Amino acid sequence: MMPSVNFRQLRDTRQLLIWLEAGEVVELRKRNRVVARIVPENPRIQPVEWPAFEARLKRNFGDRTIPAVDILIEERNSRY
């Protein structure tokens, strides 16, 4: 959720500066309608580097495939 301020809250520049220094875009509202967006000059948001899920899967299980349907049928038959 994007932080937002109205014109009266705009007087409190401390909170606005905290949001902008954190790299967040702040919406400026007038009567609950977005009038403008204040964008920080140099956003500090770093791109998230995702782990290599496929490499981890291959490392843990190798080329083996798990027949999920067979396991499910086996579990259901053993319960009932």
DSSP file (Angstrom, degrees, kcal/mol; ACC not computed):
  #  RESIDUE AA STRUCTURE BP1 BP2  ACC     N-H-->O    O-->H-N    N-H-->O    O-->H-N    TCO  KAPPA ALPHA  PHI   PSI    X-CA   Y-CA   Z-CA
    1    1 A M              0   0    0      0, 0.0     0, 0.0     0, 0.0     0, 0.0   0.000 360.0 360.0 360.0 135.6    0.0    0.0    0.0
    2    2 A M        -     0   0    0      1,-0.1    24,-0.1    22,-0.0     2,-0.0  -0.659 360.0-117.6 -85.1 132.9    1.3    3.4   -1.0
    3    3 A P        -     0   0    0      0, 0.0    24,-2.5     0, 0.0     2,-0.3  -0.380  35.7-168.0 -66.3 148.5    1.5    6.1    1.8
    4    4 A S  E     -a   27   0A   0     22,-0.2     2,-0.3    33,-0.0    24,-0.2  -0.981  12.9-170.0-140.0 152.1   -0.7    9.1    1.2
    5    5 A V  E     -a   28   0A   0     22,-2.7    24,-3.0    -2,-0.3     2,-0.2  -0.964  14.3-140.1-134.4 152.1   -1.0   12.6    2.6
    6    6 A N  E  >  -a   29   0A   0     -2,-0.3     4,-1.2    22,-0.2    24,-0.2  -0.543  41.3 -91.5-102.0 179.3   -3.6   15.3    2.2
    7    7 A F  T  4 S+     0   0    0     22,-0.8     4,-0.3     1,-0.2     3,-0.1   0.846 125.8  50.7 -63.1 -34.3   -2.9   19.0    2.0
    8    8 A R  T >4 S+     0   0    0      1,-0.2     3,-1.1     2,-0.2    -1,-0.2   0.902 110.7  48.7 -69.1 -39.6   -3.2   19.6    5.7
    9    9 A Q  G >4 S+     0   0    0      1,-0.2     3,-1.5     2,-0.2    -1,-0.2   0.670  92.1  80.4 -72.9 -15.5   -0.9   16.7    6.5
   10   10 A L  G 3< S+     0   0    0     -4,-1.2    -1,-0.2     1,-0.3    -2,-0.2   0.706  77.4  71.6 -65.0 -18.8    1.6   18.0    4.0
   11   11 A R  G <  S+     0   0    0     -3,-1.1     2,-1.7    -4,-0.3    -1,-0.3   0.811  81.2  76.5 -65.5 -29.6    2.7   20.5    6.7
   12   12 A D    <>  +     0   0    0     -3,-1.5     4,-1.1    -4,-0.2     3,-0.3  -0.629  60.1 169.7 -83.1  86.5    4.4   17.7    8.6
   13   13 A T  H  >  +     0   0    0     -2,-1.7     4,-2.6     1,-0.2     5,-0.2   0.676  62.2  73.4 -76.7 -16.1    7.4   17.4    6.4
   14   14 A R  H  > S+     0   0    0      2,-0.2     4,-2.1     1,-0.2    -1,-0.2   0.953 100.7  42.1 -62.2 -49.1    9.3   15.0    8.7
   15   15 A Q  H  > S+     0   0    0     -3,-0.3     4,-2.1     1,-0.2    -1,-0.2   0.894 114.2  52.7 -65.4 -39.0    7.0   12.0    7.9
   16   16 A L  H  X S+     0   0    0     -4,-1.1     4,-2.4     1,-0.2    -1,-0.2   0.919 109.8  48.3 -61.7 -44.0    7.0   12.9    4.2
   17   17 A L  H  X S+     0   0    0     -4,-2.6     4,-2.8     2,-0.2     5,-0.2   0.866 107.9  55.1 -65.6 -36.4   10.9   13.0    4.2
   18   18 A I  H  X S+     0   0    0     -4,-2.1     4,-1.3     2,-0.2    -1,-0.2   0.935 111.0  45.0 -61.8 -45.3   11.1    9.6    6.0
   19   19 A W  H  <>S+     0   0    0     -4,-2.1     5,-2.4     1,-0.2     4,-0.3   0.922 115.1  47.2 -64.4 -44.0    8.9    8.0    3.3
   20   20 A L  H ><5S+     0   0    0     -4,-2.4     3,-1.3     1,-0.2    -2,-0.2   0.890 110.1  51.7 -67.9 -38.4   10.8    9.6    0.5
   21   21 A E  H 3<5S+     0   0    0     -4,-2.8    -1,-0.2     1,-0.3    -2,-0.2   0.785 105.4  57.1 -67.6 -25.4   14.2    8.7    1.9
   22   22 A A  T 3<5S-     0   0    0     -4,-1.3    -1,-0.3    -5,-0.2    -2,-0.2   0.514 122.4-110.1 -80.3  -4.4   13.0    5.1    2.2
   23   23 A G  T < 5 +     0   0    0     -3,-1.3     2,-0.3     1,-0.3    -3,-0.2   0.659  69.1 144.4  88.3  16.4   12.3    5.2   -1.5
   24   24 A E      < -     0   0    0     -5,-2.4     2,-0.4    -6,-0.2    -1,-0.3  -0.666  49.8-127.0 -93.5 145.0    8.5    5.2   -1.3
   25   25 A V        -     0   0    0     -2,-0.3     2,-0.4    14,-0.1    14,-0.2  -0.748  26.5-151.1 -85.3 133.8    6.2    7.0   -3.7
   26   26 A V  E     - B   0  38A   0     12,-2.4    12,-3.7    -2,-0.4     2,-0.4  -0.915   4.1-138.9-113.5 131.7    3.7    9.2   -1.7
   27   27 A E  E     -aB   4  37A   0    -24,-2.5   -22,-2.7    -2,-0.4     2,-0.6  -0.723   8.5-147.8 -87.9 135.9    0.3   10.1   -3.0
   28   28 A L  E     -aB   5  36A   0      8,-3.3     7,-3.2    -2,-0.4     8,-1.7  -0.923  24.3-168.2-102.4 121.3   -1.0   13.7   -2.5
   29   29 A R  E     -aB   6  34A   0    -24,-3.0   -22,-0.8    -2,-0.6     2,-0.4  -0.818  22.7-166.2-117.3 150.1   -4.8   13.6   -2.0
   30   30 A K  E >  S- B   0  33A   0      3,-2.4     3,-0.7    -2,-0.3   -24,-0.0  -0.954  86.1 -16.6-132.3 113.5   -7.5   16.2   -1.9
   31   31 A R  T 3  S-     0   0    0     -2,-0.4    -1,-0.1     1,-0.2     3,-0.1   0.935 128.4 -53.4  54.3  51.6  -10.8   15.0   -0.5
   32   32 A N  T 3  S+     0   0    0      1,-0.2     2,-0.4    -3,-0.0    -1,-0.2   0.677 115.2 115.6  60.5  21.9   -9.8   11.3   -0.9
   33   33 A R  E <  S-B   30   0A   0     -3,-0.7    -3,-2.4     0, 0.0     2,-0.3  -0.983  72.3-116.1-120.0 131.4   -8.9   11.8   -4.6
   34   34 A V  E     +B   29   0A   0     -2,-0.4    -5,-0.2    -5,-0.2     3,-0.1  -0.496  36.8 169.9 -69.8 123.7   -5.3   11.4   -5.8
   35   35 A V  E     -     0   0A   0     -7,-3.2     2,-0.3     1,-0.4    -6,-0.2   0.772  63.1 -13.1-100.2 -39.0   -4.1   14.8   -7.1
   36   36 A A  E     -B   28   0A   0     -8,-1.7    -8,-3.3     2,-0.0     2,-0.4  -0.971  55.0-127.0-156.8 166.3   -0.4   13.9   -7.5
   37   37 A R  E     -B   27   0A   0     -2,-0.3     2,-0.7   -10,-0.2   -10,-0.2  -0.993  17.5-146.3-122.9 131.0    2.3   11.5   -6.7
   38   38 A I  E     -B   26   0A   0    -12,-3.7   -12,-2.4    -2,-0.4    -2,-0.0  -0.869  19.1-164.7 -98.4 117.8    5.6   12.6   -5.1
   39   39 A V        -     0   0    0     -2,-0.7   -14,-0.1   -14,-0.2   -15,-0.1  -0.862  20.3-117.2-107.4 133.3    8.4   10.4   -6.4
   40   40 A P        -     0   0    0      0, 0.0   -19,-0.1     0, 0.0   -15,-0.0  -0.350  17.9-130.1 -67.2 150.1   11.8   10.3   -4.6
   41   41 A E  S    S+     0   0    0      1,-0.3    -2,-0.0    -2,-0.0   -21,-0.0   0.950  98.6  18.7 -65.3 -51.9   14.8   11.5   -6.7
   42   42 A N  S    S-     0   0    0     -3,-0.0    -1,-0.3     2,-0.0     2,-0.1  -0.834  83.4-150.9-122.9  91.4   17.0    8.5   -6.0
   43   43 A P        -     0   0    0      0, 0.0   -20,-0.1     0, 0.0   -22,-0.1  -0.377   4.2-152.3 -65.5 139.8   15.0    5.5   -4.8
   44   44 A R        +     0   0    0    -23,-0.1     2,-0.5     2,-0.1   -21,-0.1   0.267  51.9 128.5 -94.8  11.3   16.9    3.2   -2.6
   45   45 A I        -     0   0    0    -22,-0.2   -22,-0.1     1,-0.0   -23,-0.0  -0.557  46.9-153.9 -73.2 120.5   14.9    0.1   -3.5
   46   46 A Q        -     0   0    0     -2,-0.5     2,-0.1     1,-0.1    -2,-0.1  -0.733  23.7-104.9 -93.3 141.9   17.2   -2.6   -4.5
   47   47 A P        -     0   0    0      0, 0.0     2,-0.4     0, 0.0    -1,-0.1  -0.419  36.1-118.6 -66.4 141.3   16.0   -5.3   -6.9
   48   48 A V        -     0   0    0     -2,-0.1     2,-0.7     1,-0.0    -3,-0.0  -0.668  19.0-145.7 -83.7 128.5   15.3   -8.6   -5.2
   49   49 A E        -     0   0    0     -2,-0.4    -1,-0.0     0, 0.0     0, 0.0  -0.858  15.9-146.5 -97.4 116.0   17.4  -11.5   -6.4
   50   50 A W        -     0   0    0     -2,-0.7     2,-0.0     1,-0.1     0, 0.0  -0.527  19.8-109.0 -81.2 145.1   15.4  -14.7   -6.3
   51   51 A P        -     0   0    0      0, 0.0     2,-1.5     0, 0.0     3,-0.2  -0.312  36.5-100.5 -68.0 158.3   17.1  -18.0   -5.5
   52   52 A A     >  +     0   0    0      1,-0.2     4,-2.1     2,-0.1     5,-0.2  -0.642  44.6 177.9 -81.8  90.2   17.6  -20.5   -8.3
   53   53 A F  H  > S+     0   0    0     -2,-1.5     4,-2.5     1,-0.2    -1,-0.2   0.881  77.1  52.4 -64.0 -39.2   14.6  -22.8   -7.4
   54   54 A E  H  > S+     0   0    0      1,-0.2     4,-2.3     2,-0.2    -1,-0.2   0.904 110.1  47.8 -65.9 -40.6   15.2  -25.1  -10.4
   55   55 A A  H  > S+     0   0    0      2,-0.2     4,-2.3     1,-0.2    -1,-0.2   0.889 112.4  49.9 -66.6 -38.4   18.9  -25.6   -9.5
   56   56 A R  H  X S+     0   0    0     -4,-2.1     4,-2.3     2,-0.2    -2,-0.2   0.908 110.7  49.8 -65.4 -41.8   17.9  -26.3   -5.8
   57   57 A L  H  X S+     0   0    0     -4,-2.5     4,-2.7     1,-0.2     5,-0.4   0.913 112.2  47.2 -62.1 -43.9   15.3  -28.8   -6.9
   58   58 A K  H  X S+     0   0    0     -4,-2.3     4,-1.9     1,-0.2    -1,-0.2   0.879 112.2  50.7 -66.5 -38.0   17.7  -30.6   -9.2
   59   59 A R  H  < S+     0   0    0     -4,-2.3    -2,-0.2     2,-0.2    -1,-0.2   0.898 117.0  39.6 -66.4 -39.9   20.4  -30.6   -6.4
   60   60 A N  H  < S+     0   0    0     -4,-2.3    -2,-0.2    -5,-0.1    -1,-0.2   0.882 134.0  17.9 -78.3 -39.2   18.0  -32.1   -3.9
   61   61 A F  H >< S-     0   0    0     -4,-2.7     3,-1.3     1,-0.3    -3,-0.2   0.559  85.5-156.4-113.3 -11.0   16.1  -34.6   -6.0
   62   62 A G  T 3<  -     0   0    0     -4,-1.9    -1,-0.3    -5,-0.4    -2,-0.1  -0.425  65.5 -32.7  68.4-143.6   18.3  -35.1   -9.1
   63   63 A D  T 3  S+     0   0    0     -2,-0.1    -1,-0.2     2,-0.1     2,-0.1   0.344 103.7 123.5 -92.1   6.3   16.5  -36.3  -12.2
   64   64 A R    <   -     0   0    0     -3,-1.3     2,-0.4    -6,-0.1    -3,-0.0  -0.410  49.1-151.4 -71.1 140.3   14.0  -38.3  -10.2
   65   65 A T        -     0   0    0     -2,-0.1    -2,-0.1     2,-0.0    -1,-0.0  -0.904   7.0-140.2-112.1 144.4   10.3  -37.6  -10.6
   66   66 A I        -     0   0    0     -2,-0.4     2,-1.6     4,-0.0     3,-0.1  -0.907  12.9-137.7-105.7 116.2    7.7  -38.1   -7.9
   67   67 A P     >  -     0   0    0      0, 0.0     4,-1.9     0, 0.0     5,-0.2  -0.557  24.6-178.3 -75.4  92.0    4.4  -39.5   -9.1
   68   68 A A  H  > S+     0   0    0     -2,-1.6     4,-2.3     1,-0.2     5,-0.2   0.844  76.5  55.0 -63.1 -36.7    2.1  -37.3   -7.0
   69   69 A V  H  > S+     0   0    0      2,-0.2     4,-2.5     1,-0.2    -1,-0.2   0.921 107.7  49.3 -65.9 -43.2   -1.1  -39.0   -8.3
   70   70 A D  H  > S+     0   0    0      1,-0.2     4,-2.3     2,-0.2    -1,-0.2   0.902 111.7  49.1 -62.6 -40.8    0.1  -42.5   -7.2
   71   71 A I  H  X S+     0   0    0     -4,-1.9     4,-2.4     2,-0.2    -1,-0.2   0.909 111.1  50.1 -65.0 -41.8    1.1  -41.2   -3.8
   72   72 A L  H  X S+     0   0    0     -4,-2.3     4,-2.2     2,-0.2    -2,-0.2   0.922 111.7  47.1 -63.0 -45.4   -2.3  -39.5   -3.4
   73   73 A I  H  X S+     0   0    0     -4,-2.5     4,-2.3     1,-0.2    -1,-0.2   0.904 111.6  52.0 -63.2 -41.2   -4.2  -42.6   -4.4
   74   74 A E  H  X S+     0   0    0     -4,-2.3     4,-1.8    -5,-0.2    -2,-0.2   0.916 110.4  47.8 -60.6 -44.9   -2.1  -44.7   -2.0
   75   75 A E  H  X S+     0   0    0     -4,-2.4     4,-1.3     1,-0.2    -2,-0.2   0.896 112.1  49.1 -65.2 -40.7   -2.8  -42.4    0.9
   76   76 A R  H  X S+     0   0    0     -4,-2.2     4,-1.5     1,-0.2    -1,-0.2   0.888 111.1  49.7 -67.3 -38.3   -6.6  -42.3    0.2
   77   77 A N  H  < S+     0   0    0     -4,-2.3    -1,-0.2     1,-0.2    -2,-0.2   0.846 109.3  51.9 -69.4 -32.8   -6.7  -46.1    0.0
   78   78 A S  H  < S+     0   0    0     -4,-1.8    -1,-0.2    -5,-0.2    -2,-0.2   0.772 109.5  50.2 -75.6 -24.4   -4.8  -46.6    3.3
   79   79 A R  H  <        0   0    0     -4,-1.3    -2,-0.2     1,-0.1    -1,-0.2   0.846 360.0 360.0 -80.0 -35.4   -7.2  -44.2    5.2
   80   80 A Y     <        0   0    0     -4,-1.5    -2,-0.2    -5,-0.1    -1,-0.1   0.425 360.0 360.0-107.4 360.0  -10.5  -45.7    4.1
